[in-house]
Amino acid sequence: MDSFLLRNGVLFAEEVSLEEIALRYGTPCYVYSRATLEQHFRAFDEALRGQKHLVCYAMKANSNLGVLDVLCRMGAGFDVVSLGELERVLQVGAKADKIIFTGVGKREDEMRRALEVGIRCFNIESESELHKLNAIAQGMGKKAPVALRVNPDVNPQTHPYIATGLKDSKFGIPIARAMEVYRLAQKMDALEVVGIDCHIGSQLTELDAYREAAVHLKHMLQALAAEGIHLHMVNIGGGLGIRYKDEKPPSPCAHADMLHSVFGPQNDYEMIVEPGRAIVGNAGILLMRVECLKQADTLHFAVVDAGMNDLIRPALYEAWMDIVPVRKREDVAAKPWEVVGPICESTDFLGKERRLALKEGDLLAVRSAGAYAFSMSSNYNTRPRAAEIMVDKGCHFLVRERETLPQLWAGEHKLP
Ligand SMILES: *Cc1c(COP(=O)(O)O)cnc(C)c1O
């Protein structure tokens, strides 16, 4: 579900026309729907009702404070992957004991700060990291709660750039070595071994790989229990897909049912899920304007005012994202357009062969642009990053100002 619907031929975000937003805030800009965000978070939370659980939003998908605030008010936990994300989510008042820290390269200062604020769990991705965290926690006189991120070697059937659970992936601890690393962790004085974790990839549209991973985790839990290592936290990661075109991803409910079929409906584990894309992906659009129409040898180009610096998914993953007009026009014929940005790179495209009826100055929206969109944006070509707006029913709020040009070189210096 989402809240970007046509009303009298014009695309709206909830009760606000995107034409009005463009007029007020300029383009390109990202527009988010609070209702959609809330609905998607609630779907995960309610799917696990009756089970001890925590939905930890993977904030790298979209870390805008407005988005974090909406989710924090609903009781979300957060999965962070850097000190920056940790400090950012603390800004909206997130409770440290609902924060989980993942990542293959956590630095000493990052671990120190996370221990200082008292996060719920570190997801540990290597033996080396175990030793490091143990030493730091010892020095601070603290005990660090840890889960091992195991790499179950399952193929999630997604784009190779977003698969993370294959055996030659940099992520996690190979499952064959995990028992040994658990024994090691168990002996470390400043660690409290609380759980097991995995995250096998992103934009998964089938439950099979999840089930396979979950079964691996369950066997591991049983083997550990047999050695007297009892874990109470099971984290299955994120990765549930969304619909960009015609995908039919499983619902959070089907995902929860799968977990219950593997771990038992009445299990005593605290179940953690870390959805990012599935919460925020369809809660946002990128609003942009057609700057110029031009004809090459055989192709028609629509050059828009948003580029790969604003939205890199098509260039990076060959991702297909729907592009729709904000107002349908009948006065020109539809034809296939290459929708491209103004950046000096041939990979700077948002969509290829899109059948649209276009004139210069028209507004277009890239749908499903709430996740891995603004959060991956850059200043390439010295372009200010876009504004972000949150719509809540009939109201709209600027949740991030458009960057100004002087901000782009603030902090840089000429030579003396
Ligand atoms: C990126 C990531 C997620 C979220 O993935 P989505 O596909 O956005 O749901 C969850 N957990 C970890 C460890 C991640 O790196």
The ligand as an SDF file (V2000), in Angstrom:
LIG
                    3D

 15 15  0  0  0  0  0  0  0  0999 V2000
   20.9390   -3.1970    5.0220 C   0  0  0  0  0  0  0  0  0  0  0  0
   20.6630   -4.0850    6.1650 C   0  0  0  0  0  0  0  0  0  0  0  0
   19.3590   -4.3400    6.5670 C   0  0  0  0  0  0  0  0  0  0  0  0
   18.1600   -3.8100    5.8360 C   0  0  0  0  0  0  0  0  0  0  0  0
   18.0100   -4.3580    4.5820 O   0  0  0  0  0  0  0  0  0  0  0  0
   16.6730   -4.0500    3.7540 P   0  0  0  0  0  0  0  0  0  0  0  0
   16.8540   -4.7950    2.5000 O   0  0  0  0  0  0  0  0  0  0  0  0
   16.6140   -2.5820    3.5550 O   0  0  0  0  0  0  0  0  0  0  0  0
   15.5330   -4.5320    4.5750 O   0  0  0  0  0  0  0  0  0  0  0  0
   19.1640   -5.1050    7.6860 C   0  0  0  0  0  0  0  0  0  0  0  0
   20.2010   -5.6270    8.3900 N   0  0  0  0  0  0  0  0  0  0  0  0
   21.4810   -5.4190    8.0110 C   0  0  0  0  0  0  0  0  0  0  0  0
   22.5750   -5.9940    8.8050 C   0  0  0  0  0  0  0  0  0  0  0  0
   21.7670   -4.6420    6.8890 C   0  0  0  0  0  0  0  0  0  0  0  0
   23.0220   -4.4450    6.5170 O   0  0  0  0  0  0  0  0  0  0  0  0
  1  2  1  0
  2  3  1  0
  2 14  2  0
  3  4  1  0
  3 10  2  0
  4  5  1  0
  5  6  1  0
  6  7  2  0
  6  8  1  0
  6  9  1  0
 10 11  1  0
 11 12  2  0
 12 13  1  0
 12 14  1  0
 14 15  1  0
M  END
$$$$
